[in-house]
Amino acid sequence: MFSDTDHAAMQQALALAARGMFITTPNPRVGCVLSKDGQIIGQGFTQPAGHDHAEIQAMKDAVGRGFDPAGATAYVTLEPCSHFGRTPPCAEALVRAGIARVVAAMEDPNPAVSGRGLQRLREAGIDVRCGLLEKEARDLNIGFVSRMTRGLPWVRVKVAASMDGGTALHDGTSQWITGQAARDDGHAWRARACAILTGIGTVRDDNPQLTVRAIPTPRQPQRVLVDSRLEVPLDARMLAADTGDFAKPVLVFCALDNRERRHALEARGAEVVVLPNPHGKVELRKMLEELGRRGINELHVEAGYKLNGSLIREHCADELLIYLAPKLLGDAQGMFNLPPLSRLQDAAAFRWHDVRQIGDDLRLIARRNDS
């Protein structure tokens, strides 16, 4: 169904889509390549929300280089949109440009599109094919797919540990278990996320900034704090205003409203979201639903073993990003606070997605079996 030329062009489109890794949120990362008479005449990738989508960028590129897009094949990593959002529909733009063939990696999971873009192209007489390198395209936008289909962000829990699973000494010392290469790699995962989440315990123990610093990034992810009783110190580093360009206010989720504390945090520029719960704990599923409503595609978690364990127990963790250092800490804090099991079949089951060495450390990526 697809030729070697098709595969090569889509690979290039995927590489273009990856160039939008840090900028497209809440939109998906999309790349587009235009091919005509055996040569690439235009290429582009989706720009920040409200600006050109990949298809428009590619057609502008072609025209700017002196080529006419009419009769070309458009290779796009996601079905062209068919609805008016912040920008006009790309499907209509492709029709007007006289594109002869469209090869899409996957259908758009957005219910507002979901096949309608491809159908519009077919109705205009364009040869439409879909499904080329779909897995790669889906992985690139795993958070967008999650939000569109489940109403929830894709939750990635990052942990740095020793070979025997220790994440910190009992006095809280944890810097640094892993090496510099692993820490830099962790910042790359922070940068691709729409938001970074931690818990009040980590703020007390480590006082993190919760920003991307080890790699260049055009924007800082949203910072999110789970703090059921609004106990975060007002001088916490993550509340500091100077946290990099385009940083949004910290979102603080609590279960017990304290007007005085809430007003004090708001004065520091934070936004407090109260999710009332008689048990006094933030309901994690409700928090994720709220983040989904706010356009958060990927949520990167860097928290302690208690919150990590809660995310696992409540089936809120989709992916584990674990860095293992070639060290043994012995009796130390673990990765997840989980209750004892009486049956092995009750264990939270994950599958390996990727395993590789980063510097002196090992990086393991596992995804929940039902994700």
C-alpha positions in Angstrom: 0.0 0.0 0.0 2.9 2.3 0.8 6.1 2.6 -1.2 9.7 3.1 0.1 9.3 6.7 -1.1 6.2 7.1 1.1 8.0 5.7 4.1 11.0 8.0 3.6 8.8 11.1 3.3 6.7 10.2 6.4 9.9 9.6 8.4 10.9 13.1 7.4 7.5 14.4 8.4 7.8 12.8 11.8 11.2 14.4 12.3 9.7 17.7 11.5 6.9 17.1 14.0 9.4 16.4 16.7 10.8 19.9 16.2 7.6 21.2 17.6 8.0 19.1 20.7 8.2 22.0 23.2 6.0 24.6 21.5 2.7 23.2 20.2 0.8 22.5 23.4 -2.1 22.2 23.8 -2.2 21.3 20.1 -0.6 18.1 18.8 2.9 17.9 17.3 2.5 17.6 13.5 4.9 17.6 10.6 4.1 17.9 6.9 6.2 17.2 3.8 5.1 18.1 0.2 6.5 16.0 -2.6 6.1 16.6 -6.4 7.8 15.0 -9.4 10.2 13.1 -7.1 11.4 15.9 -5.0 10.6 17.6 -1.7 9.1 21.0 -2.5 8.0 22.1 0.9 8.0 21.2 4.6 6.7 22.5 7.9 5.6 21.7 11.4 2.9 23.0 13.7 3.7 26.3 15.3 2.5 27.6 18.8 -1.3 27.7 19.3 -3.0 30.3 17.1 -0.3 30.1 14.5 0.2 28.0 11.3 -0.4 24.3 11.3 2.1 22.0 9.6 0.3 21.8 6.3 0.1 25.6 6.0 3.8 25.9 6.9 4.7 23.4 4.2 2.6 25.1 1.5 4.1 28.5 2.4 7.5 27.0 2.2 6.8 25.5 -1.2 5.6 28.8 -2.6 8.5 30.7 -1.0 10.9 28.3 -2.8 9.1 28.9 -6.2 7.1 25.7 -6.3 3.3 25.3 -7.0 1.8 22.8 -4.5 -0.9 21.8 -7.1 -0.6 18.1 -7.9 1.8 17.4 -5.0 1.5 14.7 -2.4 1.2 15.8 1.2 2.7 13.6 3.9 1.3 14.6 7.2 1.7 12.9 10.6 -1.9 13.6 11.7 -5.2 13.9 9.8 -5.6 17.5 8.5 -8.1 19.3 10.7 -11.6 20.0 9.3 -12.9 22.5 11.8 -12.4 26.2 12.6 -10.5 26.6 15.8 -7.9 29.3 16.4 -7.0 28.8 12.7 -9.0 27.8 9.6 -9.2 24.1 8.6 -6.2 22.7 7.0 -8.2 20.2 4.9 -9.9 23.1 3.1 -6.5 24.7 2.5 -5.2 21.5 0.9 -8.2 21.3 -1.3 -7.8 24.9 -2.5 -4.1 24.4 -3.2 -4.9 21.5 -5.5 -3.0 18.8 -3.6 -3.5 15.5 -5.5 -2.7 13.0 -2.8 -2.6 13.0 1.0 -0.9 10.3 3.1 -1.6 10.6 6.8 0.0 8.7 9.6 -3.1 8.5 11.7 -6.6 9.8 12.2 -7.1 12.7 14.6 -8.5 11.5 17.9 -10.2 14.9 18.4 -13.9 14.2 18.2 -14.3 17.5 16.3 -12.2 16.0 13.5 -12.0 12.2 13.8 -12.1 11.2 10.1 -13.9 14.3 8.9 -10.8 15.8 7.5 -9.9 12.8 5.5 -13.5 12.5 4.3 -13.5 16.1 3.1 -10.3 15.4 1.1 -11.9 12.4 -0.5 -15.0 14.3 -1.4 -12.8 16.8 -3.2 -11.3 14.0 -5.3 -8.0 13.7 -3.5 -6.3 10.3 -3.2 -6.2 9.7 0.6 -4.3 7.0 2.4 -4.0 6.7 6.2 -2.0 4.5 8.6 1.6 4.9 7.5 3.9 4.8 10.6 0.9 5.2 12.8 2.6 3.9 16.0 5.4 6.4 15.7 3.0 9.2 15.1 0.8 8.1 18.1 3.8 7.9 20.4 4.8 11.5 19.4 1.4 12.7 20.5 0.6 10.2 23.3 -0.6 13.0 25.6 -2.9 14.6 23.0 -4.4 11.2 22.2 -5.0 10.6 25.9 -6.7 13.9 26.4 -8.9 13.6 23.4 -10.0 10.0 24.1 -10.0 9.9 27.9 -10.3 13.5 28.9 -7.1 13.0 31.0 -3.4 13.9 30.4 -0.9 11.1 29.9 0.8 10.8 33.3 4.5 10.0 33.3 6.1 9.3 36.7 9.8 9.9 36.8 12.0 8.3 39.5 15.7 8.3 40.1 16.9 5.3 42.2 19.7 3.0 43.1 19.8 -0.6 41.7 18.1 -1.8 44.9 15.3 0.8 44.5 16.4 3.4 46.9 15.4 7.0 46.1 16.7 8.8 49.2 18.4 8.2 52.5 16.0 8.2 55.5 17.1 11.8 56.3 15.8 12.8 52.9 19.2 13.1 51.2 18.8 12.2 47.5 21.2 14.5 45.5 22.6 13.0 43.5 21.8 9.4 43.1 22.1 9.5 39.3 24.8 11.1 37.1 24.7 14.4 35.1 23.7 12.7 31.8 20.6 11.2 33.4 19.7 14.4 35.1 20.0 16.3 31.8 17.9 13.6 30.1 15.3 14.1 32.8 15.1 17.8 32.0 14.4 16.9 28.4 11.4 14.9 29.5 10.3 17.9 31.7 10.6 20.2 28.7 8.3 18.1 26.5 5.6 17.9 29.1 2.8 20.5 29.4 3.0 20.4 33.2 5.3 19.2 36.0 3.7 17.9 39.2 5.0 17.4 42.6 3.7 16.9 46.2 4.0 18.9 49.4 6.4 16.3 50.8 8.9 16.9 48.0 8.6 20.7 48.4 9.4 20.3 52.1 12.3 17.9 51.6 14.0 19.2 48.4 12.5 22.7 47.8 12.6 22.2 44.0 12.2 25.0 41.4 10.4 22.5 39.1 11.6 24.2 36.0 13.6 23.2 32.9 17.2 24.3 33.2 19.6 21.7 31.8 18.5 22.1 28.2 17.3 25.1 26.1 13.5 25.4 25.9 11.3 28.1 24.4 8.8 27.8 27.3 8.5 26.5 30.8 5.8 23.9 31.6 3.0 24.6 33.9 3.9 23.8 37.5 1.4 21.8 39.6 1.5 21.1 43.4 -0.6 18.6 45.3 -1.0 20.2 48.7 -4.2 18.9 50.4 -4.0 21.4 53.4 -2.2 24.3 51.7 0.9 23.8 53.8 3.4 25.0 51.2 5.9 27.6 52.6 5.3 31.0 51.0 9.1 31.2 50.3 9.2 27.9 48.4 11.4 28.2 45.3 8.6 26.9 43.0 6.5 29.9 44.0 9.2 32.4 42.9 8.1 34.6 40.1 11.4 34.5 38.2 11.2 31.0 36.8 11.9 31.6 33.1 10.1 33.0 30.1 6.5 32.1 29.5 6.1 30.3 32.9 2.5 30.1 34.0 1.3 30.6 37.7 1.7 27.6 39.9 -1.5 25.5 40.2 -2.0 24.3 43.8 -4.6 21.6 44.3 -6.0 21.3 47.8 -8.8 19.4 49.5 -9.4 21.6 52.5 -9.8 25.3 51.8 -8.1 27.7 54.1 -9.1 31.2 53.0 -6.1 32.9 54.7 -3.6 30.6 53.2 -5.3 30.6 49.8 -5.2 34.4 49.7 -1.5 34.4 50.7 -0.7 32.0 47.9 -2.7 34.0 45.4 -0.8 37.0 46.4 2.4 35.1 45.5 0.9 34.6 42.0 -0.3 31.0 42.5 -3.8 29.7 41.5 -5.4 27.6 44.1 -7.9 24.9 43.0 -10.1 23.5 45.7 -11.3 19.9 45.2 -13.4 19.4 48.4 -13.0 15.9 49.9 -14.2 14.9 53.4 -11.3 12.6 53.6 -8.9 15.5 53.4 -6.9 14.3 50.4 -6.9 15.6 46.9 -8.7 13.2 44.6 -6.1 12.5 42.0 -8.6 11.5 39.3 -10.5 14.7 39.7 -7.3 16.7 39.6 -6.3 15.0 36.3 -9.8 15.7 34.8 -9.3 19.4 35.7 -5.8 19.4 34.1 -7.3 17.8 31.0 -9.9 20.5 30.8 -7.1 23.0 30.9 -5.4 21.5 27.9 -2.7 19.5 29.6 -1.6 16.7 27.3 1.4 15.3 29.1 1.9 15.5 32.9 5.4 14.8 34.2 5.5 13.8 37.8 8.6 14.3 40.1 7.3 13.5 43.6 8.1 11.3 46.6 7.3 7.7 47.2 3.9 8.5 48.9 2.4 10.5 46.0 4.0 8.1 43.5 2.3 5.2 45.3 -1.0 7.0 45.3 -0.9 7.5 41.6 -0.2 3.8 41.1 -2.9 2.6 43.5 -5.5 4.9 41.9 -4.6 3.8 38.4 -3.5 7.3 37.5 0.0 6.6 36.3 0.3 5.6 32.6 4.1 5.5 32.3 7.1 5.1 34.5 10.4 6.8 33.7 13.0 5.2 35.9 16.7 6.0 36.1 18.7 3.4 37.9 22.2 4.2 39.1 24.8 1.5 39.6 24.7 1.9 43.3 23.3 0.2 46.4 21.7 2.3 49.1 20.6 -0.5 51.4 17.9 0.5 53.9 16.5 3.6 52.1 13.3 5.3 51.0 11.7 3.4 48.1 10.2 4.4 44.8 6.5 3.7 45.6 4.5 3.5 48.8 2.3 0.5 48.0 0.5 -1.8 50.4 1.6 -5.5 50.8 0.0 -8.0 48.4 -1.4 -11.4 49.3 -1.5 -12.5 45.7 1.1 -11.9 42.9 -1.7 -11.5 40.4 -2.8 -8.3 42.2 0.4 -6.5 41.3 0.2 -3.4 39.2 1.3 -4.7 35.8 3.4 -2.7 33.3 5.2 -3.6 30.1 8.7 -2.5 29.0 8.6 0.2 26.3 12.2 1.2 26.2 15.5 0.4 27.9 18.8 2.2 27.3 21.9 3.4 29.0 22.2 7.1 29.7 25.7 8.0 30.8 26.6 5.7 33.7 22.9 5.0 34.5 20.1 2.9 33.0 16.9 4.4 31.8 13.8 2.2 31.9 10.4 3.2 30.4 7.4 1.1 31.3 3.8 1.6 30.5 0.8 0.3 32.3 -0.7 -2.7 30.6 -4.1 -1.1 30.3 -2.8 2.2 29.0 
